[in-house]
Amino acid sequence: MQFFKKLIAPAGWKIGLLVTCLSLVIYGAGIPFFHLMELKAYDLHFTSRGRIATLDRVVIAAIDEKSITALGRWPWPRTRLAALVQRLKEAGASVAAFDIVFSEPDETGGLAAIKELKKRLGSAGDKATRTISGLEKLADNDAALAKTIKENLSVVLGHFFFLSKEEAGAAPADDRFIANSAFNLIRPIDESNAEPKYVKAFGVVQNIPVISRAATEFAAFNIIPDVDGAVRWAPLAIEFQESVYPHLSIAAVKKYNGSPPLTLNIAAYGVDSIDVGKLHVPTEERGQMLINFRGPARTFPHYSIADILNGEVPASALKGKIVVVGATATGIYDMRTIPFPGVFPGVEVHANIIDNMLAGDFIRRPDWVILFDVLAMLIPGVILSIIIPRLRPLFTALITFALSGVYVFFNGYMFTYLGYWVAEVYPLFNIYFVAGSVTVFQYITEEKKKRAIKGAFSQYVSPSLVNEILKDPDKLSLGGEEIRMTVLFSDIRGFTTISEGLKPKVLVKLMNDYLTPMTDIVLKNGGTIDKYMGDAIMAFWNAPIPQEDHYMRACRTALEMLKRLRELQIEWEKAGIPKIDIGIGISTGKAVVGNMGSTMRFDYTVIGDMVNLGSRLEGLNKEYGTSVIVPKFTALDVKEEFVIRELDYVRVKGKDKPIQIFELVDYRPGNDRVNEAVQRFEAGLRAYRRKDWDEAEGQFNAALSMRPEDKPSQVYLSRVKNLRDAHLPEDWDGVYVMTKK
């Protein structure tokens, strides 16, 4: 049960892993918004890469504004297109691929009127019949174009498929003229016997019979935009009437390479690739190819058809080239959106596809890319989930930005230099989703922890100290560290006797009136209240926040407590409460401080020999009639700021080695009489240790004359009196042995 609770307990790394799994679900669901963002990120690869060189094997014969101005509005008489085909043949062009369909007869030459005249004249005479037949032949622009195409085997005619039933409407499902252009071979490359789902057509717009019968190669010039209207894919294989037909670009490359067979390679997941003879073209599972656009519009040479017909385009510009004939004039509405900015003519899309095939620098998105995308989300997600809970927010932000920057660079490298399209938005989304979620969780839990810490510590340390602790709450984890610090113990003398003479309510009020100001003094000086023990207070410095002057703070606290006590004594005397005195012990040294106890309940406290010593020193005040006693190592730290006098060498209970103790008297420079009394006392102490009883007695009496209330001088006068006639050993060291705590 405990293990299960621990397992489901929220933690930063668990939140990160959960968010990573959620990102993978979003990736698998294919949410339209993320898909659209992925497409835009894909487009950015092109704009950041910029224009790249073409093979200079593809040019465009453009139906542009210049041609329309020179030759008249579109559509033109087909005799002009026949002249174009003838001119391309004479220039030595390898292929003429038409991004145009001649779906209706050309009536611009008056053919219909001549036929009607011939019908009306009937048998008007052989001469008239021959004349009309000659005119009919001259007016038949379609026949003229068909004759030119038949004489030029390099021509590829285009047709257009309807890719939805709504578009197809009542269009006849007739493929009689294009049937011979279907793929020659559909070859499985594994043993799956899969039936791929091609781009499916429901109708076709073909060239008229007279022109269709003249051509040897047909292909579809469909361009299918993505959901955002941009063109990124080329549908190289389209299914119609149980046959699969190639794209115009495939047919043009086939003709350019000598008309080798076309082969569709089928794998378990769908279409794997298309072979044009020895040329291998990778596709996605429906037979579409990612277009590696060379640049914005006019990256390929554009030649106005008017200039070609007028002989203004040199034959060298067309010789050996694939010439794609199509519209670039804005008014003909064959404009597309591609990854590069600006309007882009559809005919140039075909030029890009053809150049991709001839260059072989395809952009691939093979089946293993899905595994790559998953790993690109999973690995950073796991790494961030583990490390972020251990980091500060600044480092979290830096690592998140660095990791996303590295992935963006790597993603761009994969695209530009290796030709792979791998997901960018999903992994980046996951990186920031994990980082943000774990950071928010950490913030919420840290705030909760800080509130708990603030509630616990505000009773024991000053608000400023609480704020410092909150900056690094981890310092308060279970356990401790050894540091040099200062501890203070204070206790009311004879408290038991005093409490017996007071009513409970009066006693409680007395304790509150005493402990409240004493606590305030400790907190004001940056101390931490360790505990209250009845009338006793234990406090320490230099933890949990480092304080270089911890010994000074403790000594100031002690003197301020005595000053405040004197003020309270005046108030209590008026209230009839007996006079209360306190003793204070201060000790400096190494101790272990931290949260100690069990995992369920613990206290922030300090332990060590120096702590025990501080408690013993507080009790020694009774022996010497002093208020504040400190050991040698504390006295050495504070002697420049406070008036200190040596009291004795004592061996406290539980310790074999004697310690040198001092009384904390006052702030420096102190009162002249007090300073003189301290000097007399210390001179008497030196004489005492030499067993020079007369000198010692004189010095202690001199100290008393200056400070009649000086109890330590009285203690030593009593000792001198007792030791004068005592038989002391030769090695007597003057150490006073304490027999009680």
Residue, then its C-alpha position, 0 to 999 in steps of 0.5 A: m500500500q505504501f509503495f502504491k501511494k508513493l507511486i501515484a504521489p505527484a512529482g516533477w519527473k512524473i508530471g514530465l513523463l505524463v506530459t510527454c505521453l500526452s504529446l505523443v497522443i497528440y502526435g498520433a491523433g494528428i490534430p489539424f492545428f498541429h498539422l498546419m503548424e508542422l506544414k508551416a515549419y516545413d515551409l520555413h526550411f525552404t526560406s531559410r535554405g534559400r534558392i538552389a541551382t537547377l540542372d538547366r535542363v528544364v525551361i518554361a514556354a510561357i503564356d505570359e502577359k507579353s504573349i497575350t499582348a502580342l498574340g491576342r487573348w487566350p485561348w489562341p488558334r491552335t495553329r499558333l501552338a502548332a507553330l510553337v511545337q514546330r519551332l521547338k522541334e527545329a530548336g532541338a528541344s528534347v521534350a515539349a510537355f503541355d500543362i494544357v488540355f485541348s478539351e474542345p474543338d478550336e472554332t477560331g478559324g471559321l471551320a463551323a461556318i465552312k461546314e455549314l456552307k458545304k452542307r447547304l451547297g450540297s453537289a453544287g459542282d466539283k470545282a466548288t466542292r473542291t474549293i470548299s474542301g480546301l477551305e475546310k482543310l485550311a480552317d481546321n486548326d485542330a487538324a493542323l495541331a494534330k499533324t504537327i504533334k504526329e510529326n514530333l514524337s517529343v510531345v507530351l499532352g496533358h489531361f486533367f482528372f476530377l479527384s472528387k465525385e462532386e467535381a466529376g459530376a456527370a463527366p463521362a468515365d472515359d479513358r479510351f485515349i489515355a489508356n495506353s499511358a498507364f503504368n506499364l508495371i506494378r511490382p510488389i517489392d515484398e510478400s505483403n500483396a498489399e493494395p495501395k490506396y492511390v490518389k483516386a480520380f472519378g472523371v477526366v478531361q481529355n484532349i479532343p479525339v483528333i489531337s489525342r490520336a496524334a500523340t503518343e504520350f499523355a499524363a495528368f497535370n493535376i496539382i493537389p494543394d495541402v489543407d492550407g492551400a500550399v502546394r508541397w506534394a506531386p501526385l505522381a500516380i493517380e488511379f482511374q478506371e482500375s488503372v494507374y496513370p502517371h503525372l505530367s512530370i513523370a511522362a516528360v522525364k520518361k520521354y526525355n530518357g528515351s521512353p523506358p518502362l514505368t514501374l510502380n513499386i508496392a510495399a506493405y504500407g503502400v506505394d514505395s517508389i516509381d522507377v522510370g527506367k533506371l531512375h528511382v523516385p521515392t514517394e509516400e504511400r499514396g504515390q505522392m512525391l515531396i517537391n524540393f522547390r528550387g526557389p521562388a518564381r522564375t527560378f527556371p528560365h521563362y521564355s515568352i511564347a511570342d518571343i519563341l515564335n518570333g525567333e527572339v529566343p536562341a535555339s541554344a536556350l531550347k536545345g536538349k531541354i524539357v520545355v514545359v508549356g503553360a500559363t504564367a499570366t495572372g489573368i489565366y488563374d493558374m497561380r499557386t502558393i508554395p513554401f517560398p513567398g510570392v505567387f507562383p505559376g503552376v507550370e513552374v511547379h512541374a518544372n521543379i518536379i522534373d528537375n527533382m527527378l533528374a537531379g535525384d535530390f528528393i525530400r524524403r519522409p520514409d516510414w521510419v520517420i514516425l519512429f524518429d519523430v516519436l524518439a525525438m519527443l520521448i528522449p528530450g521529454v524523459i531527459l527534461s523530466i529528470i533534470i528540471p526538478r533539480l534545477r533553478p528556473l533560470f537554468t531550466a529556461l537556458i537548458t530548454f532554449a538550448l535543447s530546442g535550439v539544438y533540435v532546430f539546427f539538427n532538423g534543418y541539417m536533416f532537411t538541407y543536407l540529408g533531404y529528410w523531412v522530420a517533425e519539428v513542431y511536435p518535438l519543440f512543442n513537447i520540449y516546451f510543454v514538458a519544461g513548462s508543466v514541470t516548472v509550473f508543478q515545481y512552482i506550485t509545490e515550492e510555494k506550498k513548501k514555502r508556505a509550510i516553512k514560513g508558517a513553521f519558522s516565522q515563530y522562531v526566526s525573523p521575517s527577513l531570515v524566513n525569506e532567505i530560507l525560502k530562497d533555498p528550501d532544500k536546505l531544510s531537508l531531513g539531515g544536517e551539516e556540520i558548521r561553526m556556529t554560536v549557541l545561546f542558553s538563557d534561564i531564569r534563576g530560582f524559577t521553581t521557587i518564584s513559580e510556587g508563590l504565584k497564581p497560575k494565571v499570573l505565572v502564565k502572564l509573567m512568562n509571556d511578558y518575559l519570553t515575548p521581548m526576549t524572543d523579539i531580541v533574538l529574532k531582531n539579531g538574526g537568531t533562530i529560536d531552537k526551543y523553549m524549555g519552560d523558562a529557558i530559551m535556546a537560540f543559535w546563529n549562522a544557520p539556516i542562513p550563513q552569518e559571518d558575525h554570528y558570535m557578535r550577534a549572540c553577544r549583542t543579544a545577551l546584553e540587550m536581553l539583560k537591558r530589557l530585563r532591567e526594564l521589566q524588573i521595574e514594571w514587575e516590582k510595581a506589580g508586586i512580582p518578585k525580582i527575576d534574574i537570568g543567566i546566559g551561556i554562550s558557546t561558539g564552535k562546530a555543531v551539526v544543524g538541520n532537520m532531525g527526527s523522523t520522516m513524519r515529524f522532525d525539528y530544525t535543531v542543533i547538536g554537538d559538544m559546543v551546545n552542551l557546553g553552552s548549557r553548562l556555561e549558563g548554569l555556571n552563572k550561579e557559581y560566579g554571580t554573573s549574568v553572561i559567561v562565554p568560553k575562550f573561543t567565543a571571547l577571542d572572537v568578540k574581545e575587540e567589540f566587547v568588554i570581556r574578563e577572564l573568570d576561571y579555568v573550570r572542568v565542567k561535569g562530563k568533561d576531563k579537559p578544563i576550559q577557560i571561561f570569561e564574563l561578557v561585561d559590556y560593550r566597548p569602550g565601556n565605563d572607566r570604573v568597570n574597566e578598572a575593576v576588570q583589570r584589578f580582577e584579572a590581576g588578582l586572578r593571576a596572583y591567585r593562580r601563583k598562590d600569592w594570596d595576599e596580592a590576590e586578596g588586595q586586587f579582588n578587594a580593589a575591584l570590589s571597591m570600584r564595583p561593590e556588586d561584583k560577585p566574582s570578586q567576592v567568590y575569589l575572596s572566599r576561595v582565597k580565605n579557604l585556600r590560604d591554609a590548605h595544603l595544595p599540591e605542587d602541580w596545582d593548576g587553579v582549575y575549579v571542578m564543577t560537581k553539578k550541571 
